[in-house]
Amino acid sequence: MIGEAIAGYIGHRIDASDGEGGALGAAVGVVTWKVATTVVPAAIVLGAAAFGYSYLKRRLQETKA
């Protein structure tokens, strides 16, 4: 909730910097925040899984050799 408010404020400030104003920047800021809160944790989990897979694959190859 607070993150959405901050994202909306930042988006509004960016949109106001072009001199026209409007709510488009606030909406884009909130949507960006919602996407980031969904995608970033998923990327961390997928990255950790890929790292774990490569680590285990390397370890298994070392024990076989």
PyMOL commands that place a pseudoatom at each C-alpha (Angstrom):
pseudoatom trace, name=CA, resn=MET, resi=1, chain=A, elem=C, hetatm=0, pos=[0.000, 0.000, 0.000]
pseudoatom trace, name=CA, resn=ILE, resi=2, chain=A, elem=C, hetatm=0, pos=[2.720, 2.463, 0.937]
pseudoatom trace, name=CA, resn=GLY, resi=3, chain=A, elem=C, hetatm=0, pos=[4.824, 1.271, -1.997]
pseudoatom trace, name=CA, resn=GLU, resi=4, chain=A, elem=C, hetatm=0, pos=[1.962, 1.957, -4.387]
pseudoatom trace, name=CA, resn=ALA, resi=5, chain=A, elem=C, hetatm=0, pos=[1.542, 5.461, -2.970]
pseudoatom trace, name=CA, resn=ILE, resi=6, chain=A, elem=C, hetatm=0, pos=[5.255, 6.177, -3.330]
pseudoatom trace, name=CA, resn=ALA, resi=7, chain=A, elem=C, hetatm=0, pos=[5.271, 4.771, -6.875]
pseudoatom trace, name=CA, resn=GLY, resi=8, chain=A, elem=C, hetatm=0, pos=[2.253, 6.889, -7.750]
pseudoatom trace, name=CA, resn=TYR, resi=9, chain=A, elem=C, hetatm=0, pos=[3.914, 10.007, -6.344]
pseudoatom trace, name=CA, resn=ILE, resi=10, chain=A, elem=C, hetatm=0, pos=[7.157, 9.367, -8.226]
pseudoatom trace, name=CA, resn=GLY, resi=11, chain=A, elem=C, hetatm=0, pos=[5.225, 8.660, -11.419]
pseudoatom trace, name=CA, resn=HIS, resi=12, chain=A, elem=C, hetatm=0, pos=[3.239, 11.858, -10.963]
pseudoatom trace, name=CA, resn=ARG, resi=13, chain=A, elem=C, hetatm=0, pos=[6.427, 13.886, -10.444]
pseudoatom trace, name=CA, resn=ILE, resi=14, chain=A, elem=C, hetatm=0, pos=[7.967, 12.405, -13.591]
pseudoatom trace, name=CA, resn=ASP, resi=15, chain=A, elem=C, hetatm=0, pos=[4.798, 13.124, -15.546]
pseudoatom trace, name=CA, resn=ALA, resi=16, chain=A, elem=C, hetatm=0, pos=[4.641, 16.695, -14.208]
pseudoatom trace, name=CA, resn=SER, resi=17, chain=A, elem=C, hetatm=0, pos=[8.231, 17.353, -15.284]
pseudoatom trace, name=CA, resn=ASP, resi=18, chain=A, elem=C, hetatm=0, pos=[7.178, 17.534, -18.930]
pseudoatom trace, name=CA, resn=GLY, resi=19, chain=A, elem=C, hetatm=0, pos=[4.885, 20.453, -18.122]
pseudoatom trace, name=CA, resn=GLU, resi=20, chain=A, elem=C, hetatm=0, pos=[1.625, 18.779, -19.080]
pseudoatom trace, name=CA, resn=GLY, resi=21, chain=A, elem=C, hetatm=0, pos=[0.775, 16.962, -15.842]
pseudoatom trace, name=CA, resn=GLY, resi=22, chain=A, elem=C, hetatm=0, pos=[-2.001, 14.380, -15.821]
pseudoatom trace, name=CA, resn=ALA, resi=23, chain=A, elem=C, hetatm=0, pos=[-2.487, 11.071, -14.112]
pseudoatom trace, name=CA, resn=LEU, resi=24, chain=A, elem=C, hetatm=0, pos=[-0.736, 8.902, -16.684]
pseudoatom trace, name=CA, resn=GLY, resi=25, chain=A, elem=C, hetatm=0, pos=[2.602, 9.044, -14.870]
pseudoatom trace, name=CA, resn=ALA, resi=26, chain=A, elem=C, hetatm=0, pos=[0.994, 8.071, -11.562]
pseudoatom trace, name=CA, resn=ALA, resi=27, chain=A, elem=C, hetatm=0, pos=[-0.771, 5.136, -13.193]
pseudoatom trace, name=CA, resn=VAL, resi=28, chain=A, elem=C, hetatm=0, pos=[2.440, 3.996, -14.872]
pseudoatom trace, name=CA, resn=GLY, resi=29, chain=A, elem=C, hetatm=0, pos=[4.294, 4.289, -11.560]
pseudoatom trace, name=CA, resn=VAL, resi=30, chain=A, elem=C, hetatm=0, pos=[1.749, 2.110, -9.752]
pseudoatom trace, name=CA, resn=VAL, resi=31, chain=A, elem=C, hetatm=0, pos=[1.694, -0.498, -12.537]
pseudoatom trace, name=CA, resn=THR, resi=32, chain=A, elem=C, hetatm=0, pos=[5.490, -0.598, -12.557]
pseudoatom trace, name=CA, resn=TRP, resi=33, chain=A, elem=C, hetatm=0, pos=[5.509, -1.133, -8.793]
pseudoatom trace, name=CA, resn=LYS, resi=34, chain=A, elem=C, hetatm=0, pos=[3.013, -4.005, -9.034]
pseudoatom trace, name=CA, resn=VAL, resi=35, chain=A, elem=C, hetatm=0, pos=[4.976, -5.676, -11.827]
pseudoatom trace, name=CA, resn=ALA, resi=36, chain=A, elem=C, hetatm=0, pos=[8.264, -5.252, -9.943]
pseudoatom trace, name=CA, resn=THR, resi=37, chain=A, elem=C, hetatm=0, pos=[6.860, -6.783, -6.760]
pseudoatom trace, name=CA, resn=THR, resi=38, chain=A, elem=C, hetatm=0, pos=[5.793, -9.823, -8.779]
pseudoatom trace, name=CA, resn=VAL, resi=39, chain=A, elem=C, hetatm=0, pos=[8.671, -10.258, -11.218]
pseudoatom trace, name=CA, resn=VAL, resi=40, chain=A, elem=C, hetatm=0, pos=[11.680, -9.513, -8.990]
pseudoatom trace, name=CA, resn=PRO, resi=41, chain=A, elem=C, hetatm=0, pos=[10.986, -12.260, -6.401]
pseudoatom trace, name=CA, resn=ALA, resi=42, chain=A, elem=C, hetatm=0, pos=[10.254, -14.732, -9.202]
pseudoatom trace, name=CA, resn=ALA, resi=43, chain=A, elem=C, hetatm=0, pos=[13.544, -13.815, -10.894]
pseudoatom trace, name=CA, resn=ILE, resi=44, chain=A, elem=C, hetatm=0, pos=[15.417, -14.329, -7.628]
pseudoatom trace, name=CA, resn=VAL, resi=45, chain=A, elem=C, hetatm=0, pos=[13.862, -17.775, -7.149]
pseudoatom trace, name=CA, resn=LEU, resi=46, chain=A, elem=C, hetatm=0, pos=[14.550, -18.813, -10.742]
pseudoatom trace, name=CA, resn=GLY, resi=47, chain=A, elem=C, hetatm=0, pos=[18.119, -17.503, -10.546]
pseudoatom trace, name=CA, resn=ALA, resi=48, chain=A, elem=C, hetatm=0, pos=[18.745, -19.406, -7.325]
pseudoatom trace, name=CA, resn=ALA, resi=49, chain=A, elem=C, hetatm=0, pos=[17.332, -22.576, -8.887]
pseudoatom trace, name=CA, resn=ALA, resi=50, chain=A, elem=C, hetatm=0, pos=[19.565, -22.194, -11.959]
pseudoatom trace, name=CA, resn=PHE, resi=51, chain=A, elem=C, hetatm=0, pos=[22.606, -21.569, -9.768]
pseudoatom trace, name=CA, resn=GLY, resi=52, chain=A, elem=C, hetatm=0, pos=[21.781, -24.602, -7.617]
pseudoatom trace, name=CA, resn=TYR, resi=53, chain=A, elem=C, hetatm=0, pos=[21.343, -26.788, -10.684]
pseudoatom trace, name=CA, resn=SER, resi=54, chain=A, elem=C, hetatm=0, pos=[24.697, -25.754, -12.168]
pseudoatom trace, name=CA, resn=TYR, resi=55, chain=A, elem=C, hetatm=0, pos=[26.425, -26.187, -8.804]
pseudoatom trace, name=CA, resn=LEU, resi=56, chain=A, elem=C, hetatm=0, pos=[25.030, -29.685, -8.296]
pseudoatom trace, name=CA, resn=LYS, resi=57, chain=A, elem=C, hetatm=0, pos=[25.800, -30.656, -11.886]
pseudoatom trace, name=CA, resn=ARG, resi=58, chain=A, elem=C, hetatm=0, pos=[29.408, -29.539, -11.421]
pseudoatom trace, name=CA, resn=ARG, resi=59, chain=A, elem=C, hetatm=0, pos=[29.707, -31.404, -8.108]
pseudoatom trace, name=CA, resn=LEU, resi=60, chain=A, elem=C, hetatm=0, pos=[28.334, -34.620, -9.618]
pseudoatom trace, name=CA, resn=GLN, resi=61, chain=A, elem=C, hetatm=0, pos=[30.763, -34.388, -12.526]
pseudoatom trace, name=CA, resn=GLU, resi=62, chain=A, elem=C, hetatm=0, pos=[33.688, -33.960, -10.099]
pseudoatom trace, name=CA, resn=THR, resi=63, chain=A, elem=C, hetatm=0, pos=[32.699, -37.042, -8.085]
pseudoatom trace, name=CA, resn=LYS, resi=64, chain=A, elem=C, hetatm=0, pos=[32.395, -39.181, -11.224]
pseudoatom trace, name=CA, resn=ALA, resi=65, chain=A, elem=C, hetatm=0, pos=[35.812, -38.170, -12.524]
for i in range(1, 65): cmd.bond("trace and resi %d" % i, "trace and resi %d" % (i + 1))
show_as sticks, trace
zoom trace
